[in-house]
């Protein structure tokens, strides 16, 4: 069943133009969950400021072509377009060619993800499958499963099974 999810577009949040864009060769086979490890944001103004700052750091300090994630999730469950569907991200070194990177905005070593954020990601994943951007049998990982990091934080990592629900 197609769950339509409302996504705040790059244009709406004021994203800078990416230096370049590489597209995935087919539907993503894996989903990698991250946290931004920054203070959480709970409304459009706060989250927009945070997104612009994250993109700036990714593009200037880390030398990425764009914000690293495909989508970012605000504390209130709002979904923000990062690189978007079908674009190779820069979120999990060596694991970006077949995956979708979704970052929860906040530090989940301390915070528990909101039910709204969990629900929004479930809808986003269902939508990705129904639109053909995500394999129906995709595998879900926390960033720490693929690299030496605490990301996505203990409390979000513990919530990962909730994201697989249908």
C-alpha positions in Angstrom: 0.0 0.0 0.0 1.4 3.4 -0.9 1.9 5.5 2.1 2.3 9.1 0.9 4.7 10.9 3.0 5.1 14.7 3.1 8.7 15.6 2.3 10.1 19.2 2.8 12.0 19.7 -0.5 15.5 21.1 -0.8 14.0 24.2 -2.3 11.7 24.7 0.7 14.5 24.5 3.2 17.0 26.5 1.1 19.6 23.8 0.2 22.7 24.9 -1.7 23.1 23.4 -5.2 25.2 20.2 -5.1 28.6 20.2 -6.8 27.6 17.0 -8.6 25.0 14.2 -8.3 25.6 10.5 -8.9 22.6 8.3 -9.2 22.2 4.8 -7.8 22.2 2.0 -10.5 18.9 0.6 -9.2 16.7 0.6 -6.2 18.7 0.8 -2.9 19.2 -2.6 -1.3 20.1 -1.2 2.2 19.0 1.6 4.5 21.5 3.0 6.9 20.2 4.9 9.9 22.2 7.8 11.4 21.9 10.6 13.9 23.3 14.0 13.4 24.8 14.0 17.0 23.7 17.6 17.3 20.9 19.2 19.4 17.5 18.0 18.2 15.2 20.4 16.3 11.4 20.4 16.6 10.0 22.9 14.2 10.5 24.2 10.7 12.6 27.2 11.6 14.9 25.3 14.0 15.3 22.4 11.6 15.9 24.6 8.6 18.7 26.4 10.4 20.2 23.0 11.4 19.9 21.6 7.8 21.7 24.6 6.3 24.5 24.3 8.9 24.9 20.5 8.4 25.0 21.0 4.6 27.6 23.7 5.0 29.8 21.5 7.2 29.5 18.6 4.8 30.4 20.6 1.8 33.1 22.8 3.2 34.9 20.9 6.0 34.2 17.3 4.7 34.4 18.2 1.1 31.3 16.3 0.1 29.4 17.3 -3.1 26.3 17.9 -1.0 24.7 17.1 2.4 25.7 13.5 3.1 22.2 12.0 3.8 19.4 11.2 1.5 16.8 12.3 4.0 16.8 13.8 7.5 14.1 13.6 10.1 13.2 16.4 12.5 12.2 15.7 16.1 8.6 16.4 15.3 8.7 13.7 12.5 9.0 16.1 9.6 10.9 14.5 6.7 13.5 16.8 4.9 14.9 16.0 1.5 18.7 15.7 1.7 20.1 14.2 -1.5 16.7 12.6 -2.1 15.7 9.3 -3.8 18.0 7.5 -6.2 21.1 9.6 -5.4 24.3 8.1 -4.0 24.9 9.7 -0.5 28.1 10.3 1.5 27.0 8.8 4.8 28.7 5.4 5.4 32.1 5.2 3.8 32.4 2.2 1.5 28.7 1.5 1.7 27.0 4.3 -0.3 26.7 2.7 -3.7 23.6 0.6 -2.9 22.1 2.3 0.2 19.9 5.1 1.4 21.1 7.2 4.3 18.5 8.5 6.7 19.6 10.8 9.6 17.5 11.5 12.7 18.2 15.1 13.7 19.5 14.9 17.3 21.8 13.1 19.6 20.4 9.7 20.4 23.1 8.7 22.8 20.9 10.7 25.2 17.5 11.3 23.5 14.9 8.7 22.6 13.5 9.1 19.0 10.0 10.4 19.0 7.1 8.2 17.9 6.4 10.8 15.2 9.9 10.4 13.8 9.8 6.6 13.9 6.4 6.7 12.2 7.6 9.1 9.5 10.6 6.9 8.6 8.3 3.8 8.4 6.1 5.8 6.0 9.2 7.0 4.0 10.5 3.4 3.7 7.1 2.1 2.5 6.8 5.0 0.0 10.4 4.2 -1.3 9.4 0.6 -1.9 6.1 1.5 -3.6 7.8 4.0 -5.8 10.6 1.5 -6.8 13.5 3.5 -5.1 14.0 0.8 -2.4 14.1 -3.0 -2.8 11.1 -4.6 -0.9 13.6 -6.9 0.9 15.9 -4.1 1.9 18.3 -4.6 4.8 18.2 -2.0 7.6 21.5 -1.1 9.4 22.6 1.3 12.1 25.7 3.2 10.9 27.7 1.4 13.7 27.0 -1.9 12.0 29.1 -0.7 9.0 31.9 1.3 10.7 33.6 2.2 13.9 31.2 4.8 15.3 28.6 5.2 18.0 26.2 6.4 15.4 23.1 6.4 15.5 23.4 6.5 19.3 22.3 3.8 21.7 18.7 4.9 22.1 18.0 5.1 18.3 20.0 1.9 17.6 17.7 0.1 20.2 14.6 1.5 18.3 15.8 0.2 14.8 13.4 -2.9 14.9 10.5 -0.5 15.1 11.5 1.0 11.7 11.0 -2.4 10.0 7.3 -2.5 10.9 4.8 -2.4 8.1 
